[in-house]
Amino acid sequence: MSEGSLPPFGNLKSGFLPFSLIKRAADSFRGRFRRPQPGGRPEPATEPGPELRSRAAAVILEYAEAHPALFERAERLRARAERLESEGTPSDSAYNRAERAEGEVEAGLAGLRESFAEAGTGTGRAGYVAFDREVQLRYPALKMPGGYA
């Protein structure tokens, strides 16, 4: 930027600020303290009780014991992709295989989540929250779609 493109500052009186600068500052200040609009934020998640969380943990553990190959494969492929990347030879195919394996685990857990929250417990949203929190505790690398945790 050259000096010719800058406005002349010499003729400004002390205490003079351009109106556009004041307006921008006021707008940004108002934006920080604006009240949330109705429907803008999701409602806070209901806190599940310890009994519900223990039932969710038992269901997840039972699923993991019934399908150990899914979890082992996802973990093994993720470790391989990370190892290749840390060695300086990142592999898109290894990363994609790991993503697909994690997707299979997430799909199985998503189906289990639906059946846990809707059918057996009769708790609705609290069932979803309990299930999601237990999944995050046991498998933090997984990203459950539509999770409440």
N, C-alpha and C positions, 0 to 999 in steps of 0.2 A: 504494500500500500504506500502510495506516495503522499507527500505533504499536500499536494494540490487537491487530493480527494477528501481531505479532512475539513470540517467546517471551521470557519475562523473563530477562534476562542478569544481573541484579544478584545473584541467589541462586546463581550457579554458582561453585563453588570453583575456585581457581587450579589449573591442570593437569588439569581435568576436560574430557574430550571425549566427546560422545555416541558410543555404540557404532556407530550407523548411519553416521556420518561416517568413522570408522576403517575400517569394512568396505568402504565405497565407495572409499576411497583405496587400500586393499589390493587390491581387485578391479581397479581401473584400472592399478595398478602391475603386477600379475600379467599382465594382458592385453597389456602392451607387450612382455613378455619370454617370451610363450608360444611353445613350439616349434610349427613348422608341422605340421599334421595330414597324414598320408599321403593322397595324392590331392587335397589342397587346392590345391596350386600346380602349374602345368603344368611339365613337365620343361624344362630349359634347351635352347634351340635349338642345334643343332650348327653349328659355324662352317664355312661353305662355303669351299672353296679358291678361289684366284684364277682357275683354269681354268674352274671351274663358273660363277663370277660373270661372266666374260667371255662364256661361251656364253649365259648368261641375257641379258646386255646385247645381244648380237647378235640373239637371237630377238625381244626387245622392239623393237629398232630396225627390224628387218625388218617387224614387224607395223605399226609406226607409219608406215613408208614405204608399206606396202600400203593403209593406211586413213587417209590424212591428213585427210580430211574430218571424220571422227569427232573427232579431236583438236582440229582448228581450230575446229569448231563448239562443242565444250565450252569451250574457252578463250575464244572470242568471247562466248558467252552468260554465262559467269562474270564476265568483265570488264564487261559491260553491267549485270548485276545489281549488282555492286559500285559502279559509277559512279552508277547511279540512287540507291542507298542513301546514298552520300557526298554527293550533291546534295540530300538531304533528302526525296526522294520514293521511298521503298522500294516495290518492286513485287513482290507475291507471285507473279504469273504469270511475271515474268522470272526470279525465283529458282527457281521450279519447273521452268521450261524448262532452266535451267542444271543443276539437279539431275538431270533426266532425261538430258540429254546426257552428263553425267559418269557416270551409271549405265550408259549404253550402252558407254562406253569401259571401265568397270570390268568389265562382263559379258564383253566381248571378251577383256580381259586375264585374267579368271578362267579362261576356257576355255583360253587359251594356257598359263596357269600349270599347270593340271592336266595338259595334254599334255606340257609340258616336264618336270615333276617325275616323272611316272609312266612315260611311254613311252620317250622318247629317251635319258634320262640314266641311268636305273637307280639313282639316288642317293637316292630317297625324300625324307625330311624335309629333307636338306641342299639338295635341288633347290628345294623350296618356299621355304626361307630365302633362297637366292641370288636367286631370282626376285623375291621381295618386297622385298628390299633394293635391287635395281636399279630396281624400279618407284618406290620411295620417293625414290631419288636423282634420277631423271629427271622424275617427276611427283609432287611432294610434296603437291599438293592432293587427289590421289586417295586414297580409303579402300578398300583391298582387304579384302573380307570374309574373316575367318579368317586374316589375315596373321600371319606369324611375325617380321616385321621389327621 
